Amino acid sequence: MEIVTRPHGRNLIEWARDKPRVVVLSADLTGSCEVDTFRDTYPSRFISAGIAEQNMMSVSAGMAREGFIPFVHTFAVFIYRRAYDQVAMSIAYSNLPVKMFGFLPGVMTPGGATHQALEDIAIMRSLPNMTVIDTADATEIETMLDPIMAVDGPVYVRMLRGDVPRLFDKKEPFELSVNRTLSTGSDIMVVSCGICTEESIRAVAALRSRGVSVGHIHVSTLKPFNAADILEAVSASKYGVITVENHTTIGGLGTIVSEAMAENGMAKKIEKLGLQDKFAHGASKRCLMKEYGFDAPSIVAAFEKLSGSMTGISEEELKAVEIKPVHSPLKAEDL
């Protein structure tokens, strides 16, 4: 599997070359959010707002009113938690084209509760006019800028950084509100987003090797949400659906799928994997995904629970198909 280093930072420079209205703002996390090279390439189109995220959102709103397209970069928690009022009143209320890139989503950082964006999808999708995206791989990062630029309003992106795997073919670019069907099956449906899609791919491969017919759909656009293909697949599944997300199970992907099922009168079981109404402590991504039950073994266990049958899949087997992390001086999980 290809590993791409700093896909957003590299891609943004070339993509923005002929787009003078695009300006980048950073809140003293310029290198951490991969826009140091943008700053050096286009210094007149870069603003360092310092450690003042609320002011940065107000500035971006003012620039949007003057015809610019602000691309705001900081850690995800500092967008929706620290500057929520400015995002809601200055940006979303006026439906301004501010594009917000939130890094270190969920358990991507060992920084603990102060730095882990674990409820951001629930909060941001509740805002009128807001589009919400959760990236999963390098292909989505490299191909999402044109679609979000075309959105006539604010966009919130959960962004990955550092060494990012390429899960999807370059010939299949990101499309807004278009889900990716990675496999079809009639026993169980797995619906995943963000970094949990890589874990789901591992689990699905192991389950299929045991003769389980597993369908798998990856969701990148959480709002506006396209439920049609998911509802069709879940309707045909024998045991129901497993949702997997790097987020609390309250208000995120599992809630979104549950809402769609209920609104369409679909009586199927659903197992929601993610943070179960709790804060996470500080540790590595791998450790936390296992601790809070949304890694590949947890997906297998969820299937066993729904189906009432044991697969015999061991953690050793799952480790055998695990995509090994690439050691990098970028230290993508660091603050």
C-alpha positions in Angstrom: 0.0 0.0 0.0 1.2 3.4 -1.0 2.0 5.9 1.9 1.8 9.5 0.9 3.7 12.1 3.0 2.0 15.4 3.8 -0.6 15.0 1.0 -2.6 18.1 2.0 0.4 20.4 2.3 1.8 19.4 -1.0 -1.4 19.3 -2.9 -2.7 22.7 -1.6 0.2 24.6 -3.1 -0.3 23.4 -6.7 -4.1 23.5 -6.5 -4.2 27.1 -5.3 -1.6 28.4 -7.8 -4.3 29.9 -10.1 -6.8 30.7 -7.4 -5.8 34.1 -6.0 -9.0 34.4 -3.9 -7.9 31.5 -1.8 -6.2 32.6 1.4 -4.8 30.4 4.2 -5.1 31.2 7.9 -3.3 29.4 10.7 -3.5 29.7 14.5 0.1 29.2 15.4 0.1 25.6 14.2 1.4 26.3 10.7 3.9 23.5 10.5 1.6 21.1 12.4 -1.2 21.7 9.9 1.1 21.4 6.8 0.7 25.0 5.6 4.2 26.2 6.2 5.1 25.5 2.6 2.0 27.5 1.5 3.2 30.3 3.7 6.6 30.2 2.0 5.2 29.9 -1.5 2.4 32.5 -1.2 3.3 34.8 1.7 0.8 37.5 0.6 -2.0 35.0 0.8 -1.2 33.7 4.3 -2.2 35.0 7.7 -0.9 33.8 11.0 -3.6 34.7 13.5 -1.6 33.5 16.5 -3.1 31.5 19.4 -6.5 33.3 18.9 -8.8 30.9 17.2 -12.0 33.0 17.9 -10.4 36.0 16.3 -9.2 33.9 13.4 -12.8 32.8 12.7 -14.0 36.4 12.8 -11.2 37.5 10.4 -12.0 34.7 8.0 -15.7 35.7 8.0 -14.7 39.3 7.2 -12.4 38.2 4.4 -15.2 36.0 3.0 -17.5 39.0 2.9 -14.8 40.8 0.9 -14.7 38.1 -1.8 -11.9 35.9 -0.5 -12.2 32.1 0.1 -10.5 31.6 3.5 -9.0 28.2 4.2 -8.7 28.0 8.0 -6.2 25.5 9.5 -5.9 24.4 13.1 -6.5 21.4 15.3 -10.1 20.3 15.1 -10.9 21.0 18.8 -9.9 24.6 18.4 -12.4 25.0 15.6 -15.7 23.6 17.0 -15.0 23.9 20.7 -13.0 27.0 21.3 -14.5 29.1 18.6 -18.0 27.7 18.3 -19.8 31.0 18.7 -17.8 32.7 16.0 -18.2 29.7 13.6 -22.0 29.6 14.3 -22.8 33.4 14.2 -20.1 34.9 12.0 -19.7 32.0 9.4 -22.6 29.5 9.4 -25.4 32.0 10.1 -24.3 34.1 7.1 -23.6 31.0 5.0 -20.1 32.3 4.2 -17.6 30.2 2.0 -15.1 29.6 4.8 -13.4 26.2 4.5 -12.2 24.9 7.9 -9.6 22.1 8.1 -9.5 20.4 11.6 -6.5 18.3 12.2 -6.0 15.5 14.8 -9.6 14.3 14.7 -10.7 11.9 17.4 -8.0 9.6 18.8 -5.3 10.8 16.3 -3.5 12.5 19.2 -2.3 11.2 22.6 -2.9 14.7 23.9 -6.0 13.6 25.9 -9.3 15.3 26.3 -8.0 18.8 25.7 -6.9 18.0 22.2 -9.1 15.1 21.0 -12.0 16.1 18.8 -14.5 13.4 19.8 -17.8 15.1 19.4 -17.1 17.5 16.5 -19.2 15.7 13.9 -22.3 15.9 16.2 -21.7 19.6 16.9 -20.8 20.8 13.4 -23.5 18.9 11.6 -26.1 20.5 13.9 -25.2 23.9 12.4 -27.4 25.0 9.5 -25.6 25.5 6.2 -22.5 23.5 7.4 -21.0 20.7 5.2 -19.1 18.1 7.2 -16.4 15.8 5.7 -14.2 13.1 7.3 -11.2 12.1 5.2 -9.9 8.6 5.2 -6.9 8.5 2.8 -4.5 10.4 0.6 -6.8 10.2 -2.5 -9.7 11.9 -0.7 -7.3 14.6 0.6 -5.8 15.2 -2.8 -9.1 15.3 -4.7 -11.5 17.1 -2.3 -10.5 20.7 -2.8 -12.5 21.3 -6.0 -15.7 19.8 -4.6 -15.5 21.8 -1.4 -14.6 25.0 -3.3 -17.8 24.5 -5.2 -19.9 24.5 -2.0 -21.7 27.8 -1.6 -21.2 28.0 2.1 -19.0 26.8 5.0 -17.3 23.4 5.0 -15.7 21.6 8.0 -13.1 18.9 7.1 -11.6 16.4 9.5 -8.1 16.3 8.0 -5.3 13.7 8.3 -1.7 14.7 8.2 1.8 13.3 8.0 2.2 9.8 6.4 -1.3 8.9 5.1 -2.2 5.6 3.4 -3.8 5.5 0.0 -6.8 3.3 0.3 -8.7 4.4 -2.8 -7.6 4.5 -6.5 -6.5 7.9 -7.8 -8.9 7.4 -10.6 -11.8 7.4 -8.1 -11.7 10.9 -6.7 -13.7 12.3 -3.8 -17.2 13.4 -4.7 -19.4 15.3 -2.3 -22.2 13.1 -0.8 -21.2 10.1 -2.8 -20.4 7.0 -0.7 -17.9 4.4 -1.7 -19.1 0.8 -1.9 -16.0 -1.3 -1.2 -17.7 -4.7 -1.1 -21.2 -6.1 -1.2 -22.7 -8.9 0.9 -25.9 -10.2 2.3 -25.0 -11.3 5.9 -23.9 -8.0 7.4 -23.2 -4.4 6.4 -20.2 -2.4 7.7 -20.5 1.4 7.3 -17.3 3.3 8.2 -15.8 6.7 8.0 -12.4 8.4 8.5 -9.5 6.3 9.9 -12.0 3.5 10.8 -12.3 2.6 7.1 -8.8 1.1 7.1 -9.6 -0.9 10.2 -12.9 -2.0 8.6 -11.1 -3.2 5.4 -9.0 -5.5 7.7 -12.0 -6.9 9.5 -14.0 -7.4 6.3 -11.2 -9.3 4.7 -10.9 -11.6 7.7 -14.7 -12.2 7.9 -14.9 -12.9 4.1 -12.1 -15.5 4.5 -14.5 -17.3 6.9 -17.3 -17.3 4.4 -19.2 -14.4 5.8 -20.9 -12.3 3.1 -19.9 -8.8 4.2 -20.9 -5.5 2.5 -18.8 -2.4 3.3 -19.6 1.2 2.5 -17.2 4.1 3.3 -18.8 7.5 4.0 -16.8 10.7 3.6 -19.6 13.3 3.5 -21.5 13.2 6.8 -23.5 16.2 5.9 -25.3 16.4 3.5 -25.7 12.7 4.0 -26.7 10.4 1.2 -28.5 7.4 2.7 -29.9 5.8 -0.4 -27.2 3.1 -1.1 -26.7 2.4 2.6 -30.4 1.8 3.3 -30.6 -0.5 0.3 -27.6 -2.5 1.4 -28.8 -2.7 5.1 -32.3 -3.7 4.0 -30.8 -6.7 2.2 -28.5 -7.7 5.1 -29.4 -10.7 7.2 -28.1 -9.5 10.6 -28.1 -5.7 10.2 -25.4 -3.1 10.2 -22.2 -2.2 12.1 -21.1 1.5 12.1 -17.5 2.3 12.9 -16.3 5.8 13.7 -13.4 7.7 15.3 -16.0 9.8 17.3 -18.5 9.4 20.1 -21.4 7.2 19.1 -23.7 10.0 20.1 -24.5 12.3 17.1 -21.9 10.9 14.6 -22.0 8.3 11.9 -23.9 5.7 13.9 -26.6 8.2 14.9 -26.8 9.4 11.3 -27.4 5.9 9.9 -29.8 5.1 12.8 -31.8 8.3 12.0 -32.0 7.3 8.3 -33.1 3.8 9.1 -35.8 5.0 11.6 -37.1 7.6 9.2 -37.5 4.9 6.5 -39.2 2.4 8.8 -36.3 -0.1 8.7 -36.3 -2.6 11.5 -32.8 -3.9 11.5 -30.3 -4.2 14.3 -27.4 -1.8 14.5 -24.2 -2.0 16.4 -22.5 1.4 16.8 -18.7 1.3 17.4 -16.9 4.4 18.6 -16.5 6.2 21.9 -19.3 5.1 24.2 -20.3 8.4 25.9 -16.9 9.0 27.5 -13.8 11.0 27.1 -10.6 9.3 26.0 -7.3 9.2 27.8 -3.9 9.9 26.2 -2.2 7.1 24.3 -1.4 6.1 20.8 -4.1 5.8 18.1 -3.7 2.0 18.0 -4.0 1.7 21.7 -7.0 3.9 22.0 -8.9 2.3 19.1 -8.5 -1.0 20.8 -9.3 0.3 24.3 -12.5 2.0 23.2 -13.6 -0.8 20.8 -13.5 0.5 17.3 -10.5 -1.4 15.8 -10.6 -4.5 13.5 -11.1 -7.1 16.3 -13.9 -5.0 17.7 -15.7 -5.2 14.3 -15.3 -8.9 14.2 -16.7 -9.1 17.8 -19.7 -6.9 16.8 -20.5 -9.3 14.0 -20.3 -12.3 16.3 -22.7 -10.5 18.7 -25.2 -9.7 16.0 -25.1 -13.1 14.3 -24.8 -15.1 17.5 -22.0 -17.2 16.0 -18.3 -17.3 16.5 -16.0 -16.9 13.6 -12.8 -18.2 15.2 -10.9 -15.2 13.9 -7.9 -14.4 16.2 -6.2 -11.1 16.8 -3.1 -12.7 15.3 -4.9 -13.2 12.0 -6.0 -9.6 12.0 -2.5 -8.5 12.7 -1.3 -10.5 9.8 -3.3 -8.4 7.4 -2.7 -5.2 9.3 -1.3 -2.3 7.3 2.0 -1.6 9.2 2.7 2.0 10.1 5.6 3.6 8.4 8.1 5.2 10.9 8.4 8.8 10.1 10.1 11.9 11.6 6.8 13.7 11.0 5.3 12.1 14.1 1.8 12.6 12.9 0.3 11.9 16.3 2.3 14.5 18.1 0.9 17.9 19.1 
